[in-house]
């Protein structure tokens, strides 16, 4: 295969997150400076807006698609579809709540720091999961404890 026809996968450093390029901190750049805070606020707000639009589209689609099918199989299929859609919307509602909490943490000056131990969560981790509230070490310990309880 010629080199020019190879499909190039974008690296995580160039992949857009909700339409926003990842922040590349410069050497010696202060953690959670104004530029970084605004970067993550923009990601969180764009993500929240996307989710809210999806919720709105779903509500309108469900209102438009509500048909009383005479066939029991069609009704059962429609009820299953609605149930799955509602489960997805509930998951998104919980995610919107986490996004709102992250935005409140930004406003309180607490965003980007582990809520358990207070250390920096890290730019790369926040790029991957902007709603993260725990550093990787505390999250790992949390997951180990969770496994032991199960």
Secondary structure, 3 states (H helix, E strand, C coil): CCHHHCCCCCCCCCCCECCECCCCCCCCCCCCCHHHHHHHHHHHHHHHHHHHHHHHHHHHHHHHHCCCCCCHHHHHHHHHHHHHHHHHHHHHHHHHHHHHHHHHHHHHCCCCECCCCCCECCHHHHHHCCCCCCCHHHHHHHHHHHHHHC
